[in-house]
């Protein structure tokens, strides 16, 4: 009798081990399926974000290239204004600079 109880206990343990192995395998498979789904969803989100950024970039490029004539005119005006300002400033101080240079060139130091 003890031997039959021992055999029955061993059989129960083997059956429980097989059942546990099936449960673990099923859980692993479900985990792999969920990981694949998450990866696919992430790739879709990445593709959508990339497409959105590309559209935004193309829009900005189109805006900046469409205004290139206006930007060139604006930059020309700014450049002309700066040149005019520099010429006016140089005219104001040119006499003083010439006098200073003549003073240093004509003075002799020992």
C-alpha positions in Angstrom: 0.0 0.0 0.0 2.8 2.4 0.8 4.3 1.7 -2.5 1.0 2.4 -4.4 0.6 5.6 -2.4 4.2 6.6 -3.3 3.5 5.8 -7.0 0.3 7.8 -6.9 2.1 10.7 -5.3 4.8 10.6 -7.9 2.3 10.5 -10.7 0.5 13.5 -9.2 3.8 15.4 -9.0 4.6 14.6 -12.6 1.2 15.7 -13.7 1.4 18.9 -11.7 4.9 19.6 -13.2 3.6 19.1 -16.7 0.6 21.4 -16.0 3.0 24.0 -14.5 5.2 23.7 -17.6 2.2 24.2 -19.9 1.2 27.3 -17.9 4.7 28.7 -18.0 4.9 28.1 -21.8 1.6 29.7 -22.4 2.6 32.8 -20.3 5.9 33.0 -22.3 4.0 32.8 -25.6 1.6 35.5 -24.5 4.5 37.7 -23.4 6.1 37.3 -26.8 2.9 38.2 -28.5 2.4 41.3 -26.4 6.1 42.3 -27.0 5.6 41.9 -30.8 2.3 44.0 -30.6 4.1 46.7 -28.6 6.9 46.8 -31.1 4.5 47.1 -34.0 2.6 49.9 -32.3 5.8 51.7 -31.5 7.0 51.4 -35.1 3.6 52.8 -36.3 3.9 55.7 -33.9 7.5 56.4 -35.0 6.5 56.3 -38.6 3.6 58.7 -37.9 5.8 61.1 -35.9 8.5 61.0 -38.6 5.9 61.7 -41.3 4.6 64.6 -39.3 8.1 66.1 -38.7 8.9 65.7 -42.4 5.7 67.5 -43.4 6.5 70.3 -40.9 10.0 70.6 -42.3 8.8 70.7 -45.9 6.3 73.4 -44.9 9.1 75.5 -43.3 11.3 75.0 -46.3 8.5 76.1 -48.6 7.8 79.1 -46.5 11.4 80.3 -46.4 12.0 79.7 -50.1 8.8 81.4 -51.1 9.9 84.5 -49.2 13.4 84.5 -50.5 12.8 87.7 -52.6 11.4 89.5 -49.6 14.3 88.3 -47.4 16.8 89.5 -49.9 15.3 92.9 -50.1 15.1 93.2 -46.3 18.8 92.1 -46.0 19.8 94.6 -48.7 18.0 97.4 -46.8 19.6 96.4 -43.5 23.1 96.2 -45.2 22.7 99.6 -46.8 21.6 101.1 -43.5 24.6 99.7 -41.7 27.0 100.9 -44.5 25.5 104.4 -44.3 25.8 104.4 -40.5 29.5 103.3 -40.6 30.3 105.9 -43.2 28.7 108.6 -41.1 30.6 107.5 -38.0 33.9 107.4 -39.9 33.3 110.9 -41.2 32.7 112.1 -37.7 36.0 110.8 -36.3 38.2 111.0 -39.4 39.6 114.5 -38.6 40.5 113.4 -35.1 42.2 110.2 -36.3 44.2 112.1 -38.9 45.3 114.7 -36.3 46.3 111.9 -33.9 48.3 110.1 -36.6 50.1 113.3 -37.6 50.9 114.1 -34.0 52.5 110.7 -33.5 54.3 110.6 -36.8 55.8 114.1 -36.4 56.8 113.9 -32.8 60.3 112.6 -32.0 61.0 110.7 -28.8 64.4 109.9 -27.4 
